[in-house]
Amino acid sequence: MNKRTIEWKNGKVRTIDQTKLPHEQVILEITSCREMAEAIKTMKIRGAPLLGAAAAYALALKAYHSKAKTKEQLLKELEECAETIRKTRPTAVNLFWAIDQILEKISNVKETNLNDIVRLVVEEANRIADDDVEANRKIGEYGASLIRDGDVILTHCNAGALATVGYGTALGVIRAAWEQGKKIRVIATETRPKLQGARLTTYELMEEGIPVTLITDNMVGYIMYRKLVNKIVVGADRIVSDAVINKIGTYTIAVLAKEHKIPFYVAAPTSTFDLKHSSKEVTIEERKPDEVTCVFGKPIAPKGVKVLNPAFDITPLEYVDAIICEKGIFKPRDLKNLG
Ligand code: MRU
């Protein structure tokens, strides 16, 4: 998948509706900050690095279509859009990081010509998107050095091209190893309740001819017990000073991996790092109960049953063997040296 997951085109943002995959390829054309917020909330757009680019493009749309007459008015509109986007999903730090990058750039600029400011916002959003693809390629290059011929790699959720602007993080590592000619196989967990593994990871890997086997989330222990997997690579939504926060189910996999002495790697760009905060300070998104009680709109549990639906979990760093980012491969204890 060499095409970008998200693109700016003449005042519109084009992206793929991920809720329709793998059976339908529906391209969304987003024209406003409000539409972008809706696409993020409903998970048409998802995956931490892609959320960063989407947040940046929401500000670009706001600026591009603004009728503001003064710089102050424009900045106020951008701040309002930023607030709308900040309220969409709380966990992936990339979304907040991208907004801060753009607002900081604009607040530091001396420019008073509104067209120039608008151009700057759009350029900055495009730069964030470009940088993500570049970071993922580097993550792939570094990460592939950990992968050997014959490896069977387990991945969770979707940390592929679809979750990023292009190439992917955990799937970037797998993709790069495959491009180097390594004979590998992948085991993908289905990732209840939103099924990103079943719908998106298998789709991406099959498109490239990378051998992939789908399992349900509760098969992970058995797969490890039977030594059917020898490496694990996952992405991240936020890496804090004491933990990796990623899709619900990641912690279970990491604990099992330690028990079975299987290396557990996390691949993520530095835009996912939030090392000034600890896991206690992060809001774990709690999504609607019907994602658990229904499958594709069909109820599977008694009406009114109580439900828990946290979208992410917290894996303490002691379970992580290495973190692969665009700057190299790091032991978790060395992360602080990255600044
Ligand atoms: O709820 P989602 O689908 O946005 O969650 C995605 C994940 O948890 C991914 O593993 C993570 O964002 C890494 S994506 C490169």
Boltz pocket constraint, residues with backbone or C-beta under 6 A from the ligand:
constraints:
  - pocket:
      binder: B
      contacts: [[A, 45], [A, 46], [A, 47], [A, 48], [A, 49], [A, 92], [A, 156], [A, 157], [A, 158], [A, 159], [A, 160], [A, 163], [A, 164], [A, 168], [A, 169], [A, 170], [A, 196], [A, 234], [A, 235], [A, 236], [A, 237], [A, 246], [A, 247], [A, 248], [A, 267], [A, 311]]
      max_distance: 6.0
